[in-house]
């Protein structure tokens, strides 16, 4: 069975299937902020969605992070990421430089997690 949560015409914010949770891409709460705050509020949104889906950051299986400018933003984004990921629970991760949907966005994440 597939369960879709917060579904609109273009996408669902959460999709659950066979104990696996897929989150749509998450961006920051305020795109006028720097990479540190954009990363933190993006991860706060991931936390909220995981809780709603019946999971948490200790159950993240994989994450794909899209960074607007690796040279400028990779290190400060990683500092926030490293503090956010529980020790011993690092997921499989890919991080790539990418054009963003809006020019002011500096980072986006896509997450797959297991249910608790």
C-alpha positions as CSV (number, residue, x, y, z in Angstrom):
1,X,0.0,0.0,0.0
2,X,1.2,3.5,-0.8
3,X,0.2,6.4,1.5
4,X,0.6,9.9,0.3
5,X,0.5,12.8,2.8
6,X,0.0,16.5,2.1
7,X,-0.6,15.7,-1.6
8,X,-1.1,18.4,-4.2
9,X,-1.3,18.2,-7.9
10,X,2.4,18.3,-8.5
11,X,3.7,16.3,-5.5
12,X,3.2,14.8,-2.1
13,X,5.3,16.1,0.8
14,X,5.6,12.6,2.2
15,X,5.1,9.2,0.5
16,X,5.2,6.0,2.6
17,X,5.5,2.5,1.1
18,X,6.4,-0.8,2.8
19,X,8.0,0.9,5.8
20,X,10.0,3.4,3.8
21,X,9.4,7.1,3.9
22,X,10.2,9.5,1.0
23,X,10.2,13.2,1.6
24,X,9.9,15.7,-1.2
25,X,12.8,18.2,-1.6
26,X,13.1,20.5,1.4
27,X,14.4,24.1,1.3
28,X,14.9,26.7,4.0
29,X,12.1,28.7,5.8
30,X,13.6,32.1,4.8
31,X,15.7,32.4,1.6
32,X,17.0,35.8,2.6
33,X,19.3,34.1,5.2
34,X,22.8,32.8,4.9
35,X,23.8,29.2,4.1
36,X,24.0,28.3,7.9
37,X,20.5,29.4,8.6
38,X,19.1,28.1,5.4
39,X,20.6,24.7,6.2
40,X,19.3,24.7,9.8
41,X,15.7,25.6,8.9
42,X,15.7,23.1,6.0
43,X,16.8,20.4,8.4
44,X,14.1,21.6,11.0
45,X,11.5,21.0,8.2
46,X,12.9,17.5,7.6
47,X,12.6,16.8,11.4
48,X,8.9,17.9,11.3
49,X,8.1,15.8,8.3
50,X,9.8,12.8,9.7
51,X,7.8,13.0,12.9
52,X,4.6,13.4,11.0
53,X,5.5,10.3,9.0
54,X,6.4,8.2,12.1
55,X,10.2,8.4,11.9
56,X,13.1,10.6,13.0
57,X,16.6,11.5,12.0
58,X,18.1,8.2,13.5
59,X,16.1,6.4,10.8
60,X,17.3,8.3,7.8
61,X,18.6,5.8,5.2
62,X,19.8,8.3,2.6
63,X,20.0,12.0,1.9
64,X,20.8,13.9,-1.3
65,X,21.9,17.5,-0.7
66,X,22.0,20.0,-3.5
67,X,24.2,23.0,-2.9
68,X,24.2,26.1,-5.1
69,X,27.9,26.8,-4.9
70,X,30.2,24.1,-3.5
71,X,33.2,26.3,-3.2
72,X,31.3,28.9,-1.0
73,X,28.7,26.8,0.8
74,X,29.9,23.2,1.2
75,X,31.9,23.7,4.4
76,X,29.3,25.8,6.3
77,X,26.5,23.5,5.2
78,X,28.5,20.5,6.5
79,X,29.1,22.2,9.8
80,X,25.3,22.4,10.4
81,X,24.7,18.9,8.9
82,X,27.4,17.3,11.2
83,X,25.8,18.9,14.3
84,X,22.3,17.7,13.2
85,X,23.1,14.0,12.4
86,X,23.1,11.9,15.5
87,X,26.4,10.2,16.2
88,X,26.5,6.7,14.8
89,X,23.4,7.3,12.6
90,X,24.9,8.9,9.5
91,X,22.9,8.0,6.4
92,X,24.2,7.2,3.0
93,X,24.7,10.7,1.4
94,X,25.3,12.4,-1.9
95,X,26.1,16.1,-2.2
96,X,26.1,17.9,-5.5
97,X,26.3,21.4,-6.9
98,X,23.1,22.3,-8.6
99,X,21.1,25.2,-10.0
100,X,18.2,26.0,-7.7
101,X,14.5,26.6,-8.5
102,X,14.9,30.1,-7.2
103,X,18.1,32.1,-7.3
104,X,18.0,33.0,-3.6
105,X,18.0,29.3,-2.5
106,X,21.4,28.0,-1.4
107,X,20.6,24.4,-0.4
108,X,18.0,21.7,-0.8
109,X,17.7,18.2,0.5
110,X,15.9,15.0,-0.4
111,X,15.5,12.3,2.3
112,X,14.5,8.6,2.4
113,X,14.0,7.1,5.8
114,X,12.6,4.0,7.5
115,X,9.6,4.0,9.8
116,X,10.3,3.6,13.5
